[in-house]
Amino acid sequence: MKKIVVLFSGEGTNLANLISKIHNKHGVIVSTITNNPNAGGIIKAQNANIPVTVLPHTQFDSRESYDTALVEIIQKYNPDLVVLCGFMRILTPVFTTQVRSINLHPSLLPAFKGARAIERSFESDETVCGVSVHWVTEELDAGEIILQKSFTKNINDNLEDFSAKIRAIEHEILPQSIIQILSQG
């Protein structure tokens, strides 16, 4: 079975979704890594008996030194794929040149690259919004798109409603993307 390492920084809702839809079905999540010692996803991984490494970025003097340590941990698992879902770090070439990885981004790229994509998309004049899964490259949120799904913004939605639509699409297309990649080899 194909091996997956998942990187996250927050509550781990996408991690929980991957545990439910992918783990021990289409691949094995052999490890998770977070940069946030208080991330809610830690408990979700532990509850599924998936190893968690907490690697706080605050303990490193540069992005490159952090990425070096991150790559060393990942390489111990020899994964077929690394999945970034809510991993709130800008990665350097130390990572991007050595790790085959995909990222989940809550906008229709190339729009709203970087942080606060949901809020910026919600506040924009765009009428069609959505979610992207893309290959991670040296350039932030610029890798080849694997899958995108859109929806038409409802002017009556508040940010919470809008965010819920984004999350629902994330929970749909991230597993689809992983299955597609792993089945292609």
N, C-alpha and C positions, 0 to 999 in steps of 0.2 A: 504494500500500500504506500502511496506517495506521502512524503513527509512535509508538513507545513509548520512554519514558525510565525506567530502572530505578534505584532507590535502594537501597543495601545498606550494611551495616556489618561483616559477618563473612566467613565462609568462602566464601559465594557458591554454596552448593549449590542454592538455589532459582533463582539467576541462571543457573547452568549448565543447569538443567532448562528454563528459559524459552528459553535459546539453542537447546537441542535441539528443543523442541516448538513454539515460536512463531516464532522469528527466521527471517525470509525465507520463512515459510509462511503465517502469519495476520497478520503485521505485521512491521515492522522495528524492532529495538532500535537506535535512532539514537545513544543515549548511555547511559552509566551514571555515577552519581555516588556517591561514598562519603565519609563523614566520618572514616574510619579509614585512615590512611596504610599500615597493616600488614594491611589486610583481604585475605584469601585470594581474594576475588572479583575483585580487580584483575587477577590473572593470567588468570582464566577469561575475563574480558571481552577482555583483550588478545589471548589466543589465538584469539578469534573475530573479531579485527579490529574490535571495537566500541570507540569512544572512551571513555576513563575520565577523569573529573575527580575529583581528590582535593581535598576541601574540608574541612580539619580544623576542627571546631567549636571547638577550643581556641584558635584564632586570632581569635575574636570575643568581644566583651565582653558580648553578650546573645544570647538566643535570637532576638530580633527581627532583630538585625543579621545573624546567621547566615542566618536564613530569607530575608531580603532578597537576600543574595548567591546563595542557592540558587535562588530564584525567577528571578533574572536569568539564571542559567545555563540553567535549564529552558526559559525563554521563547525563548532563541536557537534551540532545536530545534523550537518550535511543535508539541509532541507532541499526539496525539489522546488519550493516556492516560499517566499516570505511575503506576508500580507500586512500592510499598514492599514489599520482601521482606527482612526482617531489618534494616531501617533503624532503628537504636536512638536515635531522637531524638523528643522530644515537640515537636510542631510548633505554631507560633503562628498566629493569624489572618492574619499576613502571608503565610503559605504557604496555609493552608486556604481562604482566600477567593479566591485567585488561581489555584490549581492543581487540575485535575480529577484526583483520584488515588484509588487503592484500596490497601488494606493487607491483608497476610496476617498473621493472628494465631493462635498455637498453642493456642487454647482455644475452647470453645463459648461465644462471647459471648452474654450479658453477663457470664458468669463469668470471673474471673481476668483482668481488664483490666490493662494495664501490663506491667511487667517481670517476669521469672521465671515466666511463665505456665505453662510446661511443668512446672517443679518444683512450683509451687503446686497445679496440677491433679493431678499424680502423688501428692502428699502428702495431698490432700483425701480426704474420704469419698465423693466423687462416684463413681458406678459407670459413668456414661456420660460420656465425654470426647470431644474432637475438635478440629476446626480451623474457623476462620471466615475468609472474605474479605469485607471491608466497605468502603464508601465512607469516605474520610477526611473528618472534620469537625473543628470546633473542639474538641469534647469528645473526650478520649482514648478510643479504641476503642469509640466509641458510634455511629458512622455506620450507615446502613442496610445490613443484611446482604445480600450478593449470593449467597453460597453457603456452606453449612455441611455438614460431614460428620462423623459420630460413630462411635465404636466403644465396645464394652463393655470396661471395664478388667479386666485379668486380674490377680488378686491375687498370682499367682506371678511377674509381671513385675518386673524391677528398673527403675531410672530409664532405663538405656540401652535396654532393650527398649521401654519406653513411648515414649521419644523417637523411636525408629526408626519406630514406628507413626504418630506425629505427622508425621514427615518424609515418610513415604510418602503420607499424605493430602494434605499440602501440595503435593507434586509432582503430585498428581492434580487438585486443585480450583483451584489458582492458574491454570494454563493454561486450564482450562475456563471460569473466570470471565472471563479476558481475551478469549478467543474469543467468548464470549457478548456482552460489552460492545462489542467492535469490530464484530461483525456487526449489532448494533442501531444503530450509528452514533452 
